[in-house]
Amino acid sequence: MDKPTGSLTAAAVQPRRLNFRWHVLIWLLIGGMINYMDRASLSIAAPGMIQDLGLTRTQIGLLGSVFAWTYAVMQLPAGWVIDRFGAKRAYALAMIWWSVATWLTGVVGSISGLLVMRALLAVGEAPCWPTSAKITAAWFPAKERGFATGVWDSSSKWGPAIAPVVLVALMVAFGWRSLFHVTGAFGIAFALLFLMLYRNPVDSKRLSNDEREYIEAGGGGHERSLVHSSLRWRSLFARRSVWGMILGYFCTIWLWNIFLVFLPLYLLDRFHISFAQLGVYAGIPWAGGALGEIAVGYLAKKMVDRQFASPIAAKRLLIACCAVGAAVCAIALPFTQSFNVTLALFTVGLAFVAAVVGSAWALAADIAPSSMIASVSAIQNFGGYFGGAFSPVVAGFIVDRTGSYALAFISGGAIAGCAALFYWFMARKPIVEDAAA
């Protein structure tokens, strides 16, 4: 990582303008919302697809699992491509790819066609989060990355929060296929704007010298290429911290995918609410998730500012606490008969899960060398989605066989709680750039 000359430190710099770097989060926030609206369209369209195409809940779960398996496998080449060729082009081209796949999902009419489209969607969406992590590391000093990551990663909750309101209205008016057509077209338009307008810190004319010095003093300011690294890419798999992130994220995404795919169906099946009501209620837990993630990211920043913990230690502690909280909420879900209590458990549980996810992405940027931030982030994501890919189809199978979601939520909560162990005991040490491969 390039370092500023002299004895300049982040605390010593007193910049006159420190605002522009926060504007960059708007790109990442909107792009992530489009990403998750495209992904969440399946859960909203599921009732119509079940009725129109005769699909079972196991097949709906299989669509979620095929997406997750493909998404996981594509993380590894995606991280390498981003670190090798740069975040800007990878992000824009990936969004165009996944948006076309989303639009085509509204055209096909069989389970085989839907499986192909979900796989293509996953190929395109794979680079989105690793590029966001790399952009954040370039634009923000280390102490602010947890909060910044919490802001843009909250898009993965704002997307599903907004999706029920918008997509249910579209589905009622124009049918389930319109969901995919509208979100796909919007993604293509946004990708073209990003490609034309986004700039890296070193190329930005709107970034003041004071702010540039402040970012560089905190370890940011430059997007380094993989070709400048002294480490071999495959050596990352020999690191204990990397395996802690892989296993911890696996546990987190197991529960995350259950919520993502089955939360709307659970509210419909368990409480028999109307489809119109679903458009309001299904978005509330995701809004809670977004707010919870941002709040925990801000708490991590404050812990570092007040020297309570280092950036890595603060994130590890918060991840462990939130993983346990998510486990308790998920396990409690089957034991309540109240709709309001159920909605509250979903909301608080998703706030905890979201906080783990956001903190995990920020932690990857702290542990990885600057030239491999996208690669380490993608490897963590690979572990999470490769293992978590099983959870939707397992949960769907359980519901079809038992007629109940109880075992799916209890087992999902227990697995999510194990994330605390892996992040706390294994993901401890940063990877040094000049270490032996």
Summary of the structure (lengths in Angstrom):
residues: 437
radius of gyration: 20.8
end to end distance: 17.2
largest distance: 67.8
contacts: 1713
relative contact order: 0.17
helix: 80%
strand: 0%
